[in-house]
């Protein structure tokens, strides 16, 4: 497994607590070849810390912020208190994903007979994170190799391993349709408009929810935000055109108007 040499100041790092003393905790940086860092008691938690062991223990997996790196002396100063819960969860998930990606590269290497370091090097030429290459392979298929120069014998195996292990990334956005009709058959006009809004788009899911007259919520789920934005605009405009053809009105807004 190729490891980066040193972390950057301000970076979040996954670490394992190795030793806890009265005024400092020593940790191993899991992403940097096991380099050691230290967390002074003043950086353990916000507020006054009486007993450091109330906050960290040997063997615990923690996410720290890098405060200072002295490469000449081999010192890495870290902070635990500067990492909030959201950052901790995201970093841990990112780290877990990278562990999975390393394992999958091993599978690809074993089956294709292409050395794992060659596969990883090809990925790192275009990606900061290995896992993202597998995500793109699931979404883009063979097109991913236009930017990902993995050796040819490994490509079909790479695509298969990605497809078997990675769920297609999806994003969800929403907006609101305001549909108003003054016609005697206005209810039917609105129904036709709503049916038009459920347009068929590959890899996109569109849902409509009645909020309260005259408001309807559109929810779009797609592989990425660009596709989601195009889809929600197409859906809304399809409904609005039906309304306008009958002389009625329709409006699309991203946020619900205050009552």
N, C-alpha and C positions, 0 to 999 in steps of 0.2 A: 504494500500500500504506500503510494507516494504521499509524503507529508510536507507541508510547508515548513519553512525553517523557523520563522518568528512571527508572532502576532503583531498587529498594528495598534497603536494607542487609540483608545475609544472603541475598539472591537469587542464584541461579546464572544466569550469562549466557554466551551463545555469543559468542566474540570472534575476530577475526583479528589476528594479530601484524603490526604495521606496521613497527616499528623496534626493534632490540635494541642497547642501549648497555652500558657496562661494569657499571652497577649498577641498571639499570631496563629494563623492556620496555614499549613503548607499543603499545596494542591498539585496534582499532576494534570497538565494541559493535554486532554485526550486527542486534540486535533493537531498537536505539534510535537509528535514523536515522544510524548511523555516528558517534555520540559517541565521543570518545577517553577511554580509561582507562589507568592505569599500574599495572604490577606491580613493586614494588621487589624487589631481589635477595633480600631476607629472606623474601619470600612466593613465591618461585619453586619451591622444593622443600624437603622436610624435611631437616634436617641442614645441613652447611656446603656452600655452593655456591661453587666456585672460579671456574668459567667459566660465565657465564649462558648462553652459546651452546650449552653441552652439553645444555641443557634446553628452550630455545625457539629458533625461527628465524623469519625474516620469511616471511609468507604462511601460516604454520601456523594451523590452526583449533584453538582451545583453549576450555575451559570454566572460567570463573573464578567465585569467590565475591566478592560486593560487600562490601567492608569499610566504606567511608565515601563519602558523596556530599555534596559542597559545591556546591550549585546556584548560589550567588552567584559563586563563582570558576570554576565549570565543571569541578571536579575530581572524578574518580571513582577511588578507590583499590581495587585488586583483589588477590585472592590466588589463586594457582594450587595451592599446596600443600594448601589446605583442602578440595580437591575430590577424593573418592576415585574409583576406576575405575567403580564401579557408578553413582554420581551422574553421572559424565561421560557414560557410555553412554546413560543415561536422558534426560539433557538434550539430547544431540545428536539422539536419535531424536525427541524432542518438537519440536525446532527443524526437523528435516527434514519432519516431519508438517505443521507450520505452513506451510512453503514449498509443499508439495503443495496444501494447502487454499487458499492464495492463488491458485495457478494454476487450480484448479478453479473458484473464484469467477469468475475471468476467463472461463472457458469458459461458465459459466452466464450471465454478463452478455452475452457476444457473441451467444449463441443466443436469449436471451429479450428482449434489448434493454433490460433493466433495468440501470441503472448499477451497476458493481461496488461503489462506496462505499455505495450504499443497501443492497445485499445484506450487505456486511460489517457495517454498522452494526446491521442487524436481528439478525445472529448475536451480535454483542458485547453486545447488550442482555440476553442470557441465558447466554452462554458466555464463559469466560475464554479458551478455546482454540478457534479456528475448526475445527480438525480434528474435535473432539468432536461438533460439529453434524452433520458428514457421517456419523460413526459412528452417531449416534442415528437419522439418517434411514434408514440401512440396516436397523436393528433395528426401528424403530417405524413406518416407512412414513409415510403421510399424517398419522398421529397426531402426528408431530413438530411439525406446524404449529400445534398447539394452544398451544405455548409459543414457537415460532419464527415471528415475524411477518415472514417474507420476503414481498415483494410477490407477488400471485397469479400474474402471468405467468411468474415465475421458478420457481415451485414444481415443476411436472412436470420441468423441466430439472434442477433441483437434485436431485430424487430419482433421476433417471436417472444423472447424473454420479456421485452417491454410490454407486449400485449397481454401476457399471462399475469403480470404482476402490478401494472400501474393502471389505476382507474383514470379515465379521461378527465382532465381538469375541467370544471364547469364554474361559471359565474352566473349570478342572478341579479337582474335589475328590475325596477318596476316604475310605473307611472299611472296617470289617471285620465280616463276619457270622460268628458262631460258631454253627454248627448241629450239634446232637447228637441222635441217635436211638438208642433201645434196642430198637426193634421189629425183628422178623425181616426185614422188608422195609425197613429203615431207609435203605438206599441209595436206594431208589425214592422214599421220602418226601423225602429231601434233594434229589433231582433235581427233584421237583415244586416244592419251595420255591424252588430256584434259577431254574426256568423262570418262576415267578411274579414273581421279582425283576426280570426283564427286561420291565418295563412300557413300553408305548408312550406317550411324551410328546412333543408337538410341539417341535422344535428342541433336543431333548435326546438325548444318546447315553449309554447305560448299558452298561458292560462288567463281566463277572465273571471273576475269576482265582482259580484254586485255589492256595492258599498252602501248605496242609498240614493234614490232618485235625485239628480240625474247622473250619478257618479258610478263609474265602473273602473276597477283596478286591473291593469295589465301587468302580468308578471312574465318575464322572459328569462329562460335559462339557456345558455349557449357556451361553447368552448372557450370564448374569450370576450372581453368587453367590446371590442370592435364589432364582432358579429352580433352581440347582444344589442348594441345601440342601433345598428342597421335594421335588425329585426323588429325592435319595438317601434321604430319610426315607420316602417312599412306597415305594421299591424295597425297602428293608430291612423295613418293616412287612408288605409283601405276603409275603415269605419267612417271617417270624416267625409270621404267622397260620397258614400251612400247617403249620408245625411244631407249633404249639400245638393245632390241631384234632385231631392224632393223639396228643396227650398228651406230645409231645416238647418240646424246649426250643430256643429261638433267642435270640440276643442281638446287638445292633449296637453297635459301639464305633468311635470316630473314630480312635483310635490302637491299633496292635497291642500286645497285652499282652506283657509280658516273659515269656520262657520260664521 
